């Protein structure tokens, strides 16, 4: 869980990560997925 999804995505990319799924807002949760430099998939949820 992150306080600001946009900033978290920027930080992930700055550290070598890649966005795997752009921000999705389904009305009750805002989330996105990133891959770290090793290829691991992480889900980030704004809360």
C-alpha distance matrix in Angstrom:
0.0 3.8 6.9 9.1 8.8 12.4 12.5 9.8 12.2 15.1 14.2 13.7 17.1 18.7 18.1 19.7 17.0 17.8 16.2 16.9 15.8 15.8 13.7 14.4 14.6 16.2 16.6 14.0 10.8 10.2 9.1 10.7 11.7 13.1 15.7 16.1 19.7 20.6 19.7 16.7 14.5 10.7 8.6 5.9 4.8 5.7 5.9
3.8 0.0 3.8 5.6 6.2 9.5 9.0 6.9 9.9 12.3 11.5 11.9 15.1 16.3 16.3 18.3 16.0 16.9 15.4 16.9 15.9 15.1 12.9 14.4 14.5 16.9 17.0 15.1 11.8 10.3 9.6 10.8 12.2 13.1 15.9 16.0 19.4 20.9 20.2 17.8 15.8 12.0 10.2 6.6 6.0 5.0 5.9
6.9 3.8 0.0 3.8 6.5 9.3 8.7 8.3 11.4 13.2 12.8 14.1 17.0 17.8 18.3 20.6 18.7 19.4 17.7 19.6 18.2 16.7 14.0 15.4 14.8 17.3 16.7 15.0 12.3 10.8 11.3 13.0 15.1 16.1 19.1 19.2 22.4 24.3 23.7 21.5 19.3 15.7 13.6 9.9 8.4 5.5 5.4
9.1 5.6 3.8 0.0 3.8 5.6 5.5 6.2 8.8 10.2 10.7 12.3 14.6 15.5 16.8 18.8 16.9 17.2 15.4 17.6 16.2 14.1 11.5 13.6 13.3 16.4 16.2 15.3 12.5 9.9 10.4 11.4 13.8 14.6 17.9 18.3 21.3 23.6 22.7 21.0 18.8 15.5 13.5 9.7 8.9 6.0 7.8
8.8 6.2 6.5 3.8 0.0 3.8 5.5 5.0 6.2 8.7 9.8 10.4 12.4 14.2 15.4 16.8 14.4 14.1 11.9 14.0 12.4 10.4 8.0 10.4 11.0 14.3 14.9 14.3 11.0 7.8 7.3 7.8 10.3 11.3 14.8 15.8 18.9 21.1 19.9 18.3 15.8 12.7 10.6 7.1 7.0 5.4 8.6
12.4 9.5 9.3 5.6 3.8 0.0 3.8 5.4 5.2 6.3 8.7 10.0 10.9 12.4 14.5 15.8 13.9 13.4 11.3 14.1 12.8 10.1 8.4 11.6 12.4 16.1 16.8 17.0 13.9 10.4 10.0 9.4 11.7 12.0 15.4 16.3 18.9 21.6 20.5 19.6 17.3 14.8 13.2 10.1 10.6 9.0 12.2
12.5 9.0 8.7 5.5 5.5 3.8 0.0 3.8 5.4 5.1 6.1 8.6 10.0 10.4 12.4 14.5 13.3 13.8 12.7 15.8 15.3 13.1 11.8 15.0 15.9 19.4 20.0 19.6 16.5 13.2 12.6 11.9 13.4 12.8 15.7 15.7 18.0 20.9 20.4 19.6 17.9 15.2 14.3 11.1 12.0 10.4 12.9
9.8 6.9 8.3 6.2 5.0 5.4 3.8 0.0 3.8 5.4 5.1 6.1 8.7 9.8 10.7 12.6 10.8 11.8 10.8 13.6 13.5 12.1 11.2 14.3 15.6 18.8 19.8 19.0 15.5 12.4 10.8 9.8 10.6 9.9 12.6 12.5 15.2 17.8 17.3 16.1 14.5 11.6 11.1 8.0 9.7 9.2 11.9
12.2 9.9 11.4 8.8 6.2 5.2 5.4 3.8 0.0 3.8 5.4 5.1 6.3 8.6 10.0 10.9 8.7 8.6 7.4 10.5 10.6 9.2 9.2 12.7 14.8 18.1 19.7 19.4 15.9 12.4 10.3 8.2 8.7 7.6 10.5 11.1 13.6 16.4 15.4 14.8 13.0 11.0 10.6 8.4 10.7 10.9 14.2
15.1 12.3 13.2 10.2 8.7 6.3 5.1 5.4 3.8 0.0 3.8 5.5 5.3 6.1 8.8 10.2 9.3 9.7 9.5 13.1 13.6 11.8 12.1 15.8 17.7 21.2 22.6 22.6 19.2 15.6 13.9 11.8 12.2 10.5 12.7 12.6 14.3 17.6 17.2 17.2 16.0 14.2 14.3 12.1 14.2 13.8 16.9
14.2 11.5 12.8 10.7 9.8 8.7 6.1 5.1 5.4 3.8 0.0 3.8 5.5 5.0 6.3 8.9 8.5 10.4 11.0 14.4 15.4 14.4 14.6 18.1 19.9 23.2 24.5 23.9 20.3 17.1 15.2 13.2 13.0 10.8 12.3 11.2 12.8 16.0 16.2 16.0 15.4 13.5 14.1 12.0 14.5 14.3 16.9
13.7 11.9 14.1 12.3 10.4 10.0 8.6 6.1 5.1 5.5 3.8 0.0 3.8 5.5 5.3 6.6 5.1 7.2 8.3 11.3 12.9 12.7 13.6 16.9 19.3 22.4 24.1 23.5 19.8 16.6 14.0 11.4 10.2 7.4 8.5 7.5 9.4 12.5 12.5 12.3 11.8 10.3 11.6 10.4 13.6 14.4 17.3
17.1 15.1 17.0 14.6 12.4 10.9 10.0 8.7 6.3 5.3 5.5 3.8 0.0 3.8 5.3 5.2 4.6 5.7 7.4 11.0 12.9 12.4 14.0 17.6 20.3 23.5 25.5 25.4 21.8 18.4 15.8 12.7 11.6 8.5 9.2 8.7 9.5 13.1 12.9 13.7 13.3 12.7 14.0 13.1 16.2 16.9 20.1
18.7 16.3 17.8 15.5 14.2 12.4 10.4 9.8 8.6 6.1 5.0 5.5 3.8 0.0 3.8 5.6 7.1 9.2 11.2 14.7 16.6 15.9 17.2 20.9 23.2 26.6 28.2 28.0 24.4 21.0 18.7 16.0 15.0 12.0 12.3 10.8 10.9 14.6 15.3 16.2 16.3 15.5 17.0 15.7 18.6 18.8 21.7
18.1 16.3 18.3 16.8 15.4 14.5 12.4 10.7 10.0 8.8 6.3 5.3 5.3 3.8 0.0 3.8 5.9 9.2 11.8 14.8 17.2 17.3 18.6 22.0 24.5 27.6 29.3 28.7 25.0 21.9 19.2 16.5 14.8 11.4 10.9 8.3 8.1 11.6 12.9 13.7 14.6 13.9 16.1 15.3 18.6 19.4 22.0
19.7 18.3 20.6 18.8 16.8 15.8 14.5 12.6 10.9 10.2 8.9 6.6 5.2 5.6 3.8 0.0 3.8 6.8 10.2 12.8 15.7 16.3 18.3 21.7 24.6 27.5 29.7 29.3 25.6 22.4 19.4 16.2 14.0 10.3 8.9 6.9 5.6 9.4 10.4 12.1 13.2 13.5 16.0 15.9 19.5 20.8 23.7
17.0 16.0 18.7 16.9 14.4 13.9 13.3 10.8 8.7 9.3 8.5 5.1 4.6 7.1 5.9 3.8 0.0 3.8 6.9 9.2 12.1 13.0 15.1 18.3 21.3 24.0 26.4 26.0 22.2 19.2 16.0 12.7 10.2 6.5 5.4 4.4 5.3 8.6 8.3 9.4 9.8 10.1 12.4 12.7 16.3 17.9 21.1
17.8 16.9 19.4 17.2 14.1 13.4 13.8 11.8 8.6 9.7 10.4 7.2 5.7 9.2 9.2 6.8 3.8 0.0 3.8 6.2 9.2 10.2 12.9 16.0 19.3 22.0 24.6 24.7 21.1 17.9 14.7 11.1 8.7 5.5 5.2 6.7 7.7 10.5 8.9 10.2 9.5 10.3 12.0 12.6 16.1 17.8 21.2
16.2 15.4 17.7 15.4 11.9 11.3 12.7 10.8 7.4 9.5 11.0 8.3 7.4 11.2 11.8 10.2 6.9 3.8 0.0 3.8 5.7 6.4 9.3 12.3 15.7 18.3 21.1 21.3 17.9 14.7 11.5 7.8 6.1 4.4 6.4 9.0 11.1 13.3 11.0 11.5 9.5 9.6 10.2 10.6 13.6 15.3 18.9
16.9 16.9 19.6 17.6 14.0 14.1 15.8 13.6 10.5 13.1 14.4 11.3 11.0 14.7 14.8 12.8 9.2 6.2 3.8 0.0 3.8 6.7 9.8 11.8 15.5 17.5 20.6 20.8 17.5 14.8 11.4 7.8 5.3 4.9 6.2 9.8 12.0 13.3 10.2 10.4 7.8 8.9 9.3 11.0 13.9 16.3 19.8
15.8 15.9 18.2 16.2 12.4 12.8 15.3 13.5 10.6 13.6 15.4 12.9 12.9 16.6 17.2 15.7 12.1 9.2 5.7 3.8 0.0 3.8 6.7 8.1 11.8 13.8 17.0 17.5 14.4 11.8 8.7 5.4 4.8 6.7 9.3 12.8 15.5 16.8 13.6 13.2 9.9 10.0 8.9 10.1 12.0 14.2 17.8
15.8 15.1 16.7 14.1 10.4 10.1 13.1 12.1 9.2 11.8 14.4 12.7 12.4 15.9 17.3 16.3 13.0 10.2 6.4 6.7 3.8 0.0 3.8 6.4 9.9 12.6 15.4 16.4 13.5 10.2 8.1 5.3 6.8 8.5 11.7 14.7 17.3 19.2 16.5 16.1 13.0 12.2 10.6 10.4 11.7 13.0 16.7
13.7 12.9 14.0 11.5 8.0 8.4 11.8 11.2 9.2 12.1 14.6 13.6 14.0 17.2 18.6 18.3 15.1 12.9 9.3 9.8 6.7 3.8 0.0 3.8 6.6 9.8 12.1 13.0 10.2 6.7 5.5 4.6 7.9 10.3 13.9 16.6 19.6 21.4 18.9 17.9 14.6 12.9 10.4 9.2 9.4 9.9 13.5
14.4 14.4 15.4 13.6 10.4 11.6 15.0 14.3 12.7 15.8 18.1 16.9 17.6 20.9 22.0 21.7 18.3 16.0 12.3 11.8 8.1 6.4 3.8 0.0 3.8 6.2 9.1 10.3 8.0 5.6 5.4 6.2 9.5 12.7 16.2 19.1 22.3 23.7 20.9 19.6 15.9 14.3 11.2 10.6 9.7 10.5 13.6
14.6 14.5 14.8 13.3 11.0 12.4 15.9 15.6 14.8 17.7 19.9 19.3 20.3 23.2 24.5 24.6 21.3 19.3 15.7 15.5 11.8 9.9 6.6 3.8 0.0 3.8 5.6 7.3 5.9 4.4 6.7 9.0 12.6 15.8 19.5 22.1 25.5 26.9 24.3 22.6 19.0 16.9 13.4 12.1 10.1 9.9 12.2
16.2 16.9 17.3 16.4 14.3 16.1 19.4 18.8 18.1 21.2 23.2 22.4 23.5 26.6 27.6 27.5 24.0 22.0 18.3 17.5 13.8 12.6 9.8 6.2 3.8 0.0 3.8 5.8 6.0 6.7 8.8 11.4 14.6 18.1 21.5 24.4 27.8 28.8 26.0 24.1 20.3 18.4 14.8 14.2 11.8 12.1 13.7
16.6 17.0 16.7 16.2 14.9 16.8 20.0 19.8 19.7 22.6 24.5 24.1 25.5 28.2 29.3 29.7 26.4 24.6 21.1 20.6 17.0 15.4 12.1 9.1 5.6 3.8 0.0 3.8 5.9 7.6 10.7 13.9 17.3 20.7 24.3 26.8 30.3 31.5 28.9 26.8 23.2 20.8 17.1 15.8 12.8 12.1 12.9
14.0 15.1 15.0 15.3 14.3 17.0 19.6 19.0 19.4 22.6 23.9 23.5 25.4 28.0 28.7 29.3 26.0 24.7 21.3 20.8 17.5 16.4 13.0 10.3 7.3 5.8 3.8 0.0 3.8 7.1 10.0 13.6 16.8 20.2 23.6 25.9 29.6 30.5 28.1 25.6 22.1 19.4 15.6 14.3 10.8 10.4 10.4
10.8 11.8 12.3 12.5 11.0 13.9 16.5 15.5 15.9 19.2 20.3 19.8 21.8 24.4 25.0 25.6 22.2 21.1 17.9 17.5 14.4 13.5 10.2 8.0 5.9 6.0 5.9 3.8 0.0 3.8 6.4 10.1 13.2 16.6 20.0 22.1 25.8 26.8 24.5 22.1 18.6 15.8 12.0 10.5 7.1 7.1 8.0
10.2 10.3 10.8 9.9 7.8 10.4 13.2 12.4 12.4 15.6 17.1 16.6 18.4 21.0 21.9 22.4 19.2 17.9 14.7 14.8 11.8 10.2 6.7 5.6 4.4 6.7 7.6 7.1 3.8 0.0 3.8 7.2 10.8 13.9 17.5 19.7 23.2 24.6 22.4 20.3 16.9 14.1 10.5 8.5 5.9 5.6 8.1
9.1 9.6 11.3 10.4 7.3 10.0 12.6 10.8 10.3 13.9 15.2 14.0 15.8 18.7 19.2 19.4 16.0 14.7 11.5 11.4 8.7 8.1 5.5 5.4 6.7 8.8 10.7 10.0 6.4 3.8 0.0 3.8 7.1 10.3 13.8 16.1 19.7 20.9 18.6 16.6 13.1 10.5 7.0 5.5 4.4 6.2 9.4
10.7 10.8 13.0 11.4 7.8 9.4 11.9 9.8 8.2 11.8 13.2 11.4 12.7 16.0 16.5 16.2 12.7 11.1 7.8 7.8 5.4 5.3 4.6 6.2 9.0 11.4 13.9 13.6 10.1 7.2 3.8 0.0 3.8 6.9 10.5 13.1 16.5 17.9 15.4 13.9 10.5 8.5 5.9 5.4 6.7 8.8 12.4
11.7 12.2 15.1 13.8 10.3 11.7 13.4 10.6 8.7 12.2 13.0 10.2 11.6 15.0 14.8 14.0 10.2 8.7 6.1 5.3 4.8 6.8 7.9 9.5 12.6 14.6 17.3 16.8 13.2 10.8 7.1 3.8 0.0 3.8 7.0 9.9 13.3 14.4 11.7 10.2 6.8 5.5 4.4 5.9 8.7 11.5 14.8
13.1 13.1 16.1 14.6 11.3 12.0 12.8 9.9 7.6 10.5 10.8 7.4 8.5 12.0 11.4 10.3 6.5 5.5 4.4 4.9 6.7 8.5 10.3 12.7 15.8 18.1 20.7 20.2 16.6 13.9 10.3 6.9 3.8 0.0 3.8 6.4 9.7 11.2 9.0 8.1 5.8 5.3 6.6 7.7 11.2 13.6 16.9
15.7 15.9 19.1 17.9 14.8 15.4 15.7 12.6 10.5 12.7 12.3 8.5 9.2 12.3 10.9 8.9 5.4 5.2 6.4 6.2 9.3 11.7 13.9 16.2 19.5 21.5 24.3 23.6 20.0 17.5 13.8 10.5 7.0 3.8 0.0 3.8 6.6 7.6 5.2 5.2 4.5 6.1 8.9 10.7 14.4 17.0 20.1
16.1 16.0 19.2 18.3 15.8 16.3 15.7 12.5 11.1 12.6 11.2 7.5 8.7 10.8 8.3 6.9 4.4 6.7 9.0 9.8 12.8 14.7 16.6 19.1 22.1 24.4 26.8 25.9 22.1 19.7 16.1 13.1 9.9 6.4 3.8 0.0 3.8 5.4 5.2 5.4 6.7 7.6 10.9 12.1 15.9 18.2 20.9
19.7 19.4 22.4 21.3 18.9 18.9 18.0 15.2 13.6 14.3 12.8 9.4 9.5 10.9 8.1 5.6 5.3 7.7 11.1 12.0 15.5 17.3 19.6 22.3 25.5 27.8 30.3 29.6 25.8 23.2 19.7 16.5 13.3 9.7 6.6 3.8 0.0 3.8 5.4 7.5 9.8 11.3 14.6 15.8 19.6 21.8 24.5
20.6 20.9 24.3 23.6 21.1 21.6 20.9 17.8 16.4 17.6 16.0 12.5 13.1 14.6 11.6 9.4 8.6 10.5 13.3 13.3 16.8 19.2 21.4 23.7 26.9 28.8 31.5 30.5 26.8 24.6 20.9 17.9 14.4 11.2 7.6 5.4 3.8 0.0 3.8 5.8 9.1 11.3 15.0 16.9 20.6 23.2 25.8
19.7 20.2 23.7 22.7 19.9 20.5 20.4 17.3 15.4 17.2 16.2 12.5 12.9 15.3 12.9 10.4 8.3 8.9 11.0 10.2 13.6 16.5 18.9 20.9 24.3 26.0 28.9 28.1 24.5 22.4 18.6 15.4 11.7 9.0 5.2 5.2 5.4 3.8 0.0 3.8 6.4 9.4 12.9 15.2 18.9 21.8 24.6
16.7 17.8 21.5 21.0 18.3 19.6 19.6 16.1 14.8 17.2 16.0 12.3 13.7 16.2 13.7 12.1 9.4 10.2 11.5 10.4 13.2 16.1 17.9 19.6 22.6 24.1 26.8 25.6 22.1 20.3 16.6 13.9 10.2 8.1 5.2 5.4 7.5 5.8 3.8 0.0 3.8 6.5 10.1 12.8 16.3 19.4 21.9
14.5 15.8 19.3 18.8 15.8 17.3 17.9 14.5 13.0 16.0 15.4 11.8 13.3 16.3 14.6 13.2 9.8 9.5 9.5 7.8 9.9 13.0 14.6 15.9 19.0 20.3 23.2 22.1 18.6 16.9 13.1 10.5 6.8 5.8 4.5 6.7 9.8 9.1 6.4 3.8 0.0 3.8 6.8 9.9 13.3 16.6 19.2
10.7 12.0 15.7 15.5 12.7 14.8 15.2 11.6 11.0 14.2 13.5 10.3 12.7 15.5 13.9 13.5 10.1 10.3 9.6 8.9 10.0 12.2 12.9 14.3 16.9 18.4 20.8 19.4 15.8 14.1 10.5 8.5 5.5 5.3 6.1 7.6 11.3 11.3 9.4 6.5 3.8 0.0 3.8 6.4 9.8 13.1 15.5
8.6 10.2 13.6 13.5 10.6 13.2 14.3 11.1 10.6 14.3 14.1 11.6 14.0 17.0 16.1 16.0 12.4 12.0 10.2 9.3 8.9 10.6 10.4 11.2 13.4 14.8 17.1 15.6 12.0 10.5 7.0 5.9 4.4 6.6 8.9 10.9 14.6 15.0 12.9 10.1 6.8 3.8 0.0 3.8 6.5 10.1 12.6
5.9 6.6 9.9 9.7 7.1 10.1 11.1 8.0 8.4 12.1 12.0 10.4 13.1 15.7 15.3 15.9 12.7 12.6 10.6 11.0 10.1 10.4 9.2 10.6 12.1 14.2 15.8 14.3 10.5 8.5 5.5 5.4 5.9 7.7 10.7 12.1 15.8 16.9 15.2 12.8 9.9 6.4 3.8 0.0 3.8 6.7 9.5
4.8 6.0 8.4 8.9 7.0 10.6 12.0 9.7 10.7 14.2 14.5 13.6 16.2 18.6 18.6 19.5 16.3 16.1 13.6 13.9 12.0 11.7 9.4 9.7 10.1 11.8 12.8 10.8 7.1 5.9 4.4 6.7 8.7 11.2 14.4 15.9 19.6 20.6 18.9 16.3 13.3 9.8 6.5 3.8 0.0 3.8 6.3
5.7 5.0 5.5 6.0 5.4 9.0 10.4 9.2 10.9 13.8 14.3 14.4 16.9 18.8 19.4 20.8 17.9 17.8 15.3 16.3 14.2 13.0 9.9 10.5 9.9 12.1 12.1 10.4 7.1 5.6 6.2 8.8 11.5 13.6 17.0 18.2 21.8 23.2 21.8 19.4 16.6 13.1 10.1 6.7 3.8 0.0 3.8
5.9 5.9 5.4 7.8 8.6 12.2 12.9 11.9 14.2 16.9 16.9 17.3 20.1 21.7 22.0 23.7 21.1 21.2 18.9 19.8 17.8 16.7 13.5 13.6 12.2 13.7 12.9 10.4 8.0 8.1 9.4 12.4 14.8 16.9 20.1 20.9 24.5 25.8 24.6 21.9 19.2 15.5 12.6 9.5 6.3 3.8 0.0
